[in-house]
Amino acid sequence: MRTVITYGTFDLFHIGHLNLLERLAALGYKLIVGVSTDEFNLIKGKKSIHSFEERSRIISALSCVDKVIPENDWEQKFDDIKKYGVSLFGIGADWKGKFDDLSSLCEVHYLPRTSNVSSTEIKRSLATMKKDDIQNIKVYLDALNTIVNSLE
């Protein structure tokens, strides 16, 4: 019965996040997810679209996740592994080699990323959209909302 832990920002939640969390959950009995706080993201040079509270709530709602904790700094991983009796630390392969020092406490796994999806790329795409494109999407979503409401 292994306890697995991972960490991340999990902004603009997408299929890559879900794939990672489901694969990690399948490696153990219990999955703990450290969600980066807004303050820690600023230290990392990131600005999230969604607040820490919103991101934590999304992650907490997933059936594959047993516990969500705040990630406040880089160093807390050592303490969390000890505190929660973690036997496996897992994270995306884009971090390969960065957390090898945790192997003195538990197994460390770097899992492959889901191809063609990342929060960074989604943010870049949104940043290049023209106002007309955004307005067209809004009109479409408003129309869709009207249709859905009429069905209720």
Secondary structure, DSSP 8 states (H G I E B T S, - for coil): --EEEEEE---S--HHHHHHHHHHHHTSSEEEEEEE-HHHHHHTT---SS-HHHHHHHHHT-TT--EEEEE--TTHHHHHHHHTT--EEEEEGGGTTTTGGGGGTSEEEEE---TT--HHHHHHHHHT--HHHHHHHHHHHHHHHHHHHHH-
